[in-house]
Amino acid sequence: MTEERKCKHPEKLKGKPSECSPEQIKECHGDEPGHSCADDEEK
């Protein structure tokens, strides 16, 4: 599975989900605690 498929907002992805900045995470996920896209990457 590619990085883009793991990301819930691939149209906004600029690299790997684990490389998203806090600002990018907030833009995609709001005030969600943690970063679910990066969590999926580790599995």
Phi, psi and omega in degrees: 000136182277164179303319183298324180288333178282334181283135180281347179225064186299335179293341179257354185290129181250355181190221175276149177306327180290346181262001181296140177282162176304324179294319179294318179298316180296321179297319183278321191242359181070222184266021178303129178291135181078190180224099187298329179294318179290326177298319179295329182297327184283344184278000000 
